[in-house]
Amino acid sequence: MKTPPEPARNPLQRRDILKTLGLGAAGAAAATVLPGGEEAQAMESPQEQVKARYRETEHVKRFYALNRL
C-alpha cells in the first residue's frame, strides 16, 4: 500500500511570522528611544526636601538584629 504524500511545508509563512515579530520588536525599541516629553518632577516643598527621612527606631533595630547573616 502506498501512503499518501505529505503536504509540502510552506516556508514563506514561517518567514512572514518571523519577519513580523522582528519588525514589532524593532518598533517597540524605537518607541522607547524616541523622546516622549519632559521628565516627571517630584512635587516636594523645600522643607520636605531637607527633612530627615530615616529614623532608627526600636522596631528597625529589632529587624536588623533578626536579619543578620
C-alpha positions in Angstrom: 0.0 0.0 0.0 1.1 3.5 -0.8 0.9 6.2 1.9 -0.4 9.5 0.7 2.3 12.1 0.2 2.7 14.7 3.0 1.7 18.2 2.0 4.7 20.4 1.4 5.6 22.9 4.0 5.3 26.5 3.0 8.5 28.1 4.4 7.1 31.5 3.4 4.5 31.5 6.1 7.1 30.8 8.8 9.3 33.6 7.4 6.5 36.0 7.4 5.8 35.3 11.0 9.4 35.8 12.0 9.6 39.0 9.9 6.5 40.4 11.6 7.9 39.6 15.0 11.2 41.3 14.2 9.5 44.4 12.9 7.3 44.5 16.0 10.4 44.3 18.3 12.2 47.0 16.3 9.1 49.2 16.6 9.0 48.7 20.3 12.7 49.5 20.7 12.3 52.7 18.6 9.3 53.8 20.7 11.4 53.6 23.9 14.2 55.6 22.3 12.1 58.4 21.0 11.6 61.4 23.3 8.2 61.3 25.0 8.2 64.8 26.5 9.5 66.2 29.8 10.5 64.1 32.7 8.2 64.0 35.7 9.4 66.0 38.7 8.6 65.3 42.3 6.3 67.7 44.0 8.1 68.4 47.2 8.4 71.7 49.0 11.9 72.9 50.1 11.0 71.9 53.7 10.1 68.4 52.7 13.4 68.0 50.7 15.6 68.6 53.7 13.6 66.8 56.4 15.0 63.6 58.0 13.6 60.6 56.3 15.2 57.7 58.1 14.8 57.1 61.8 16.4 54.1 63.5 13.5 53.2 65.9 13.3 50.1 68.1 11.4 48.0 65.5 14.0 48.9 62.9 16.8 47.9 65.2 15.0 44.6 66.0 14.5 43.9 62.3 18.2 44.4 61.6 19.2 42.2 64.6 17.0 39.4 63.5 18.1 39.5 59.8 21.8 39.5 60.3 23.7 37.0 58.1 
